[in-house]
Amino acid sequence: MGKSLRSLRAQANVVAMTEDQARAAIAEAEKAGFDLSLVDSNLALSIEQRLLRHDAALEFKLALRVAGEVM
């Protein structure tokens, strides 16, 4: 079985973790109900795209806060 893209990213970003530990951590997260496909899709974006999405989410959150204060 070849390495998944997720395990390659985990291995590249967490050098203190072995491949087996990364696989175990991913399996545990999935078992706990985490939707790791969202992480994969976000990591597929460029840094600029991620920042734009973050800014849009922050603006939406602030608009919700203002709307709540008006009521």
KAFENBEL-V483093 format. One record per residue. N is the residue number from 0. RES is the residue in three letters. PSI is psi in degrees with one decimal (NA if undefined). OMEGA is omega in radians with two decimals (999 if undefined). D_CENTER is the distance of its C-alpha to the mean C-alpha in Angstrom with 2 decimals. Layout:
BEGIN
N RES PSI OMEGA D_CENTER
N RES PSI OMEGA D_CENTER
END
This chain:
BEGIN
0 MET 125.9 -3.12 24.09
1 GLY 163.5 3.12 22.14
2 LYS 136.4 3.07 18.92
3 SER 160.7 3.11 15.86
4 LEU -39.3 -3.14 13.54
5 ARG -43.6 -3.12 10.81
6 SER -33.3 3.08 13.58
7 LEU -42.1 3.11 14.69
8 ARG -43.2 3.14 11.53
9 ALA -44.1 -3.14 11.54
10 GLN -38.6 -3.12 15.23
11 ALA -34.3 -3.06 15.14
12 ASN -19.2 -3.12 12.89
13 VAL 85.8 -3.03 14.55
14 VAL -24.4 -3.12 18.16
15 ALA -6.0 -3.07 19.64
16 MET 131.8 3.08 18.07
17 THR 167.6 3.11 20.05
18 GLU -41.7 3.12 18.90
19 ASP -39.5 3.11 20.29
20 GLN -39.5 3.13 18.47
21 ALA -44.7 3.11 15.09
22 ARG -41.9 3.14 16.13
23 ALA -41.2 3.13 17.35
24 ALA -40.7 3.11 14.25
25 ILE -44.6 3.13 12.22
26 ALA -41.1 3.13 15.27
27 GLU -41.8 3.12 15.53
28 ALA -42.9 3.12 12.08
29 GLU -39.7 3.11 12.95
30 LYS -33.9 3.13 16.41
31 ALA -6.2 3.07 15.36
32 GLY 7.5 3.10 13.89
33 PHE 134.7 3.11 10.12
34 ASP 91.0 -3.07 9.05
35 LEU -9.8 3.07 6.96
36 SER -28.9 3.08 8.19
37 LEU -38.2 3.09 5.86
38 VAL -47.0 3.14 3.08
39 ASP -44.7 -3.11 6.59
40 SER -35.0 3.12 7.86
41 ASN -39.2 3.13 5.93
42 LEU -18.9 3.10 6.88
43 ALA -16.6 3.14 10.15
44 LEU 157.7 3.04 10.95
45 SER 163.7 3.10 13.18
46 ILE -41.5 3.13 12.75
47 GLU -43.4 3.12 15.31
48 GLN -40.6 3.11 13.64
49 ARG -40.1 3.12 10.46
50 LEU -40.3 3.10 13.13
51 LEU -41.4 3.09 15.16
52 ARG -40.1 3.11 12.63
53 HIS -46.0 3.13 12.09
54 ASP -41.4 3.13 15.89
55 ALA -41.3 3.12 16.54
56 ALA -39.6 3.12 14.57
57 LEU -43.3 3.10 16.43
58 GLU -40.8 3.11 19.66
59 PHE -43.9 3.12 19.29
60 LYS -44.5 3.14 18.78
61 LEU -37.4 3.09 21.81
62 ALA -39.3 3.09 23.81
63 LEU -40.1 3.13 23.27
64 ARG -46.4 3.13 24.45
65 VAL -43.3 3.14 27.50
66 ALA -38.4 3.11 28.28
67 GLY -33.6 3.14 28.25
68 GLU -29.6 -3.13 30.57
69 VAL -33.2 -3.08 32.96
70 MET NA 999 33.49
END
